[in-house]
Amino acid sequence: MTLNGAVTKITWPEQNATDGFIPPIITQVEMKLGDVLEQTR
């Protein structure tokens, strides 16, 4: 993930995470980041 030029690697500590589990989390993070960016404008 890159924000303001800073790169952060996201790792999943949960060994049993599935393709059905990870994408919804990414979508939620994306939406929240979008909200934060809109509030700062």
Backbone as JSON Lines, residues from 0, in Angstrom:
{"i":0,"aa":"M","n":[0.86,-1.16,0.0],"ca":[0.0,0.0,0.0],"c":[0.91,1.23,0.0]}
{"i":1,"aa":"T","n":[0.57,2.2,-0.79],"ca":[1.33,3.44,-0.86],"c":[0.42,4.61,-0.51]}
{"i":2,"aa":"L","n":[0.86,5.45,0.42],"ca":[0.09,6.63,0.81],"c":[1.08,7.77,1.0]}
{"i":3,"aa":"N","n":[0.9,8.83,0.25],"ca":[1.78,9.99,0.31],"c":[3.24,9.61,0.1]}
{"i":4,"aa":"G","n":[3.48,8.68,-0.81],"ca":[4.84,8.27,-1.13],"c":[5.44,7.26,-0.17]}
{"i":5,"aa":"A","n":[4.77,6.98,0.95],"ca":[5.26,5.98,1.91],"c":[4.66,4.63,1.56]}
{"i":6,"aa":"V","n":[5.52,3.63,1.44],"ca":[5.06,2.29,1.08],"c":[5.02,1.42,2.32]}
{"i":7,"aa":"T","n":[3.9,0.75,2.52],"ca":[3.72,-0.16,3.64],"c":[3.31,-1.52,3.11]}
{"i":8,"aa":"K","n":[3.95,-2.57,3.58],"ca":[3.59,-3.93,3.17],"c":[2.56,-4.47,4.15]}
{"i":9,"aa":"I","n":[1.48,-5.01,3.59],"ca":[0.43,-5.6,4.41],"c":[0.62,-7.11,4.4]}
{"i":10,"aa":"T","n":[0.7,-7.69,5.59],"ca":[0.82,-9.15,5.69],"c":[-0.39,-9.69,6.43]}
{"i":11,"aa":"W","n":[-0.7,-10.94,6.17],"ca":[-1.85,-11.58,6.79],"c":[-1.35,-12.62,7.78]}
{"i":12,"aa":"P","n":[-1.43,-12.35,9.08],"ca":[-0.96,-13.32,10.08],"c":[-1.84,-14.57,10.15]}
{"i":13,"aa":"E","n":[-3.06,-14.45,9.69],"ca":[-3.99,-15.57,9.75],"c":[-3.66,-16.57,8.64]}
{"i":14,"aa":"Q","n":[-3.2,-17.74,9.01],"ca":[-2.81,-18.76,8.04],"c":[-4.0,-19.29,7.24]}
{"i":15,"aa":"N","n":[-5.19,-19.21,7.81],"ca":[-6.38,-19.77,7.17],"c":[-7.17,-18.75,6.37]}
{"i":16,"aa":"A","n":[-6.58,-17.58,6.12],"ca":[-7.27,-16.56,5.34],"c":[-7.51,-17.08,3.93]}
{"i":17,"aa":"T","n":[-8.69,-16.86,3.42],"ca":[-9.06,-17.38,2.1],"c":[-9.3,-16.23,1.13]}
{"i":18,"aa":"D","n":[-9.38,-16.56,-0.15],"ca":[-9.68,-15.56,-1.16],"c":[-11.02,-14.89,-0.91]}
{"i":19,"aa":"G","n":[-11.94,-15.6,-0.26],"ca":[-13.24,-15.02,0.04],"c":[-13.2,-14.07,1.22]}
{"i":20,"aa":"F","n":[-12.14,-14.15,2.01],"ca":[-12.02,-13.33,3.22],"c":[-11.2,-12.06,2.96]}
{"i":21,"aa":"I","n":[-10.1,-12.19,2.26],"ca":[-9.18,-11.06,2.06],"c":[-9.76,-9.94,1.2]}
{"i":22,"aa":"P","n":[-10.35,-10.22,0.03],"ca":[-10.87,-9.11,-0.78],"c":[-11.86,-8.19,-0.07]}
{"i":23,"aa":"P","n":[-12.8,-8.72,0.75],"ca":[-13.69,-7.79,1.45],"c":[-12.94,-6.86,2.41]}
{"i":24,"aa":"I","n":[-11.88,-7.35,3.03],"ca":[-11.1,-6.5,3.93],"c":[-10.41,-5.4,3.13]}
{"i":25,"aa":"I","n":[-9.84,-5.75,2.0],"ca":[-9.17,-4.76,1.15],"c":[-10.17,-3.7,0.71]}
{"i":26,"aa":"T","n":[-11.37,-4.13,0.35],"ca":[-12.41,-3.19,-0.08],"c":[-12.77,-2.24,1.06]}
{"i":27,"aa":"Q","n":[-12.9,-2.78,2.27],"ca":[-13.23,-1.93,3.42],"c":[-12.12,-0.93,3.7]}
{"i":28,"aa":"V","n":[-10.87,-1.38,3.64],"ca":[-9.74,-0.47,3.86],"c":[-9.72,0.61,2.8]}
{"i":29,"aa":"E","n":[-9.96,0.22,1.55],"ca":[-9.97,1.18,0.45],"c":[-11.04,2.24,0.66]}
{"i":30,"aa":"M","n":[-12.24,1.82,1.08],"ca":[-13.33,2.76,1.31],"c":[-13.0,3.71,2.46]}
{"i":31,"aa":"K","n":[-12.44,3.18,3.54],"ca":[-12.1,4.02,4.7],"c":[-11.01,5.03,4.33]}
{"i":32,"aa":"L","n":[-10.0,4.58,3.58],"ca":[-8.95,5.49,3.15],"c":[-9.53,6.59,2.26]}
{"i":33,"aa":"G","n":[-10.46,6.22,1.4],"ca":[-11.12,7.21,0.54],"c":[-11.86,8.23,1.38]}
{"i":34,"aa":"D","n":[-12.54,7.76,2.43],"ca":[-13.26,8.67,3.33],"c":[-12.3,9.64,4.01]}
{"i":35,"aa":"V","n":[-11.18,9.11,4.5],"ca":[-10.18,9.94,5.18],"c":[-9.63,10.98,4.22]}
{"i":36,"aa":"L","n":[-9.33,10.57,3.01],"ca":[-8.8,11.51,2.03],"c":[-9.81,12.6,1.7]}
{"i":37,"aa":"E","n":[-11.07,12.25,1.59],"ca":[-12.11,13.24,1.31],"c":[-12.23,14.24,2.46]}
{"i":38,"aa":"Q","n":[-12.09,13.78,3.69],"ca":[-12.22,14.66,4.85],"c":[-11.06,15.64,4.93]}
{"i":39,"aa":"T","n":[-9.9,15.26,4.39],"ca":[-8.74,16.14,4.48],"c":[-8.68,17.16,3.36]}
{"i":40,"aa":"R","n":[-9.57,17.06,2.41],"ca":[-9.56,17.99,1.28],"c":[-10.37,19.23,1.56]}
